[in-house]
Every structure is written in structure tokens, then in C-alpha cells.
């Protein structure tokens, strides 16, 4: 009885295989945008799109494989945490893009 409880506890925190899988996926999702920036093969808009998609995918991989956020654990609170994280991410990214665009726009007018 004690071993099944400890086994369930260790599975809730991930296995060695899941950590290695998450690590490999994170490395791949880091190398793809890096290689596209270092060796551009398409238009900048495509590179930016792939860069953003890889960043979102890496966020999801880290949340699933390292933070163990899923719909089943802890009565759905993990899903609520995930949605809140996405909301904060969208706000931070959206405001950052707006600030950068605004700075660029105002610098080009006066420059």
C-alpha cells in the first residue's frame, strides 16, 4: 500500500523519461528560431511567425513536462493556472509589441 502511494506521487511529479522528452523538445524548439535568425531562408514575417509559434510551443512543453499542469490534477486548478498564464502572456507580449512599435514610430518622426 505504501509503495503504490509513493509510485502515484512520483508519477504526479513526472518520470525520468518525461523530463528527458521535455528537455529534448525544448532544445529543438530553441534551435529552430535560432537557426532561422542566424541563417534566414524566408521573409522576415515568416521568421517572426515561426519564432512566436516556437515560443508558445515551448511554453506549453515546459508547462506540461516540467510544471505538470493538466486538466486532471488538483481538481482543475491546473487548467485555471494555465489559462491565467496564457492571459498574462498575451498581455505582456501585446504591450511589449505596442511599446516597441510606439518607440520606433516616434523615433522615426523626430529622426
CORGIGI-V286124 format. One record per helix or strand. SS is the DSSP state (a for helix, b for strand). FROM is the first residue (numbers start at 1). TO is the last residue. Records with the same first field share a line. If there is no record, write none. Layout:
# CORGIGI-V286124
SS=FROM-TO ; FROM-TO
This chain:
# CORGIGI-V286124
a=2-12 ; 16-38 ; 44-65 ; 73-110
